[in-house]
């Protein structure tokens, strides 16, 4: 089975994605990944602390270096802590999705774990839909 490398905060991005303020290449890449995970919820996710498949289309990816790395590293660490996970954990997308919903979204911790993210306001709107 194919494994998908994913930064922990990108799990929330996939769940709560809004096209607002994103570039067309990023929107296309995200929609492709979202569709793939929706159609294949047993896809194995490898939680990693470095650039992943989503980063490739991000405007903050500068020649394989994330200009927001300090901010996203903090978010990734908080998400892992809330979900009781560690980097390099391998689990099905469906299980990671459920952990994000139970441990962050349903506990209204989105703004806490995504503090400083310029997109969090859009995610909160999607969360309420």
C-alpha positions in Angstrom: 0.0 0.0 0.0 1.2 3.5 -0.9 2.4 5.7 2.0 1.9 9.4 2.1 4.3 11.6 4.0 2.4 14.3 5.8 3.3 17.1 8.2 0.9 16.8 11.2 -0.6 20.3 10.6 -1.5 19.3 7.0 -3.9 16.8 8.4 -6.0 19.7 9.7 -5.5 21.6 6.4 -6.9 18.6 4.5 -9.9 18.4 6.8 -10.7 22.1 6.9 -9.4 23.3 3.5 -10.7 26.5 2.1 -9.5 27.9 -1.2 -9.4 31.4 0.2 -6.1 33.2 -0.2 -4.3 30.2 -1.8 -2.6 30.1 -5.2 -4.1 28.0 -8.1 -1.3 25.4 -8.0 -1.8 25.0 -4.3 -5.6 24.7 -4.6 -5.2 22.0 -7.4 -2.6 20.1 -5.3 -4.8 20.2 -2.2 -7.9 19.1 -4.0 -6.0 16.2 -5.5 -4.8 15.0 -2.1 -8.2 15.6 -0.5 -9.9 13.5 -3.2 -7.3 10.8 -2.9 -7.7 10.5 0.9 -11.5 10.7 0.7 -11.5 7.9 -1.8 -8.8 5.8 0.0 -9.2 6.4 3.7 -6.9 3.5 4.5 -4.0 5.2 2.9 -1.1 5.0 5.3 0.1 8.4 6.5 3.7 8.9 7.8 3.8 11.9 10.1 7.0 13.8 9.4 8.7 17.0 10.6 9.9 18.1 7.1 8.5 19.1 3.7 5.8 16.8 2.4 3.7 16.3 -0.6 1.6 19.4 0.2 4.6 21.7 0.7 5.6 21.3 -3.0 2.9 23.7 -4.1 3.0 26.1 -1.2 4.1 29.7 -1.6 6.1 29.5 1.6 8.3 26.7 0.1 11.5 28.4 -1.0 13.8 26.0 -2.7 12.8 23.1 -0.4 13.0 25.3 2.7 9.8 26.5 4.5 10.0 30.2 5.4 7.3 29.5 8.0 9.2 26.6 9.6 9.4 28.0 13.1 5.6 28.5 13.1 4.6 25.2 11.6 7.1 23.2 13.7 5.3 24.6 16.8 1.9 23.6 15.3 3.1 20.2 14.3 4.4 19.5 17.8 1.1 20.7 19.4 -0.9 18.5 17.1 1.2 15.5 17.9 0.9 16.1 21.6 -2.9 16.6 21.5 -3.3 13.4 19.5 -0.8 11.3 21.5 1.3 10.7 18.4 5.0 11.0 17.5 6.9 11.9 14.3 7.4 8.9 12.0 4.2 7.3 13.2 2.5 5.4 10.4 -1.3 5.1 10.6 -4.2 5.0 8.2 -5.6 8.4 7.1 -9.0 7.4 8.6 -7.4 7.0 12.0 -5.4 10.2 11.9 -8.5 12.0 10.7 -10.5 10.7 13.7 -7.7 11.7 16.2 -7.7 15.2 14.8 -11.5 15.5 15.1 -11.7 14.0 18.6 -8.6 15.7 20.1 -8.5 19.1 18.4 -11.6 20.0 16.4 -14.3 18.7 18.9 -12.3 20.2 21.8 -12.2 23.6 20.0 -8.4 23.7 20.1 -7.9 24.7 16.5 -6.9 28.3 17.2 -4.5 27.0 19.9 -2.6 24.5 17.8 -2.6 26.7 14.7 -1.7 30.0 16.5 0.0 32.3 14.1 -1.3 30.6 10.9 -2.6 33.1 8.4 -5.3 30.7 7.3 -6.8 29.8 10.7 -9.8 32.2 10.3 -10.8 30.4 7.0 -10.4 27.0 8.7 -12.7 28.1 11.6 -15.4 29.0 9.0 -15.1 25.6 7.4 -15.2 23.9 10.8 -18.6 25.5 11.4 -20.0 24.4 8.0 
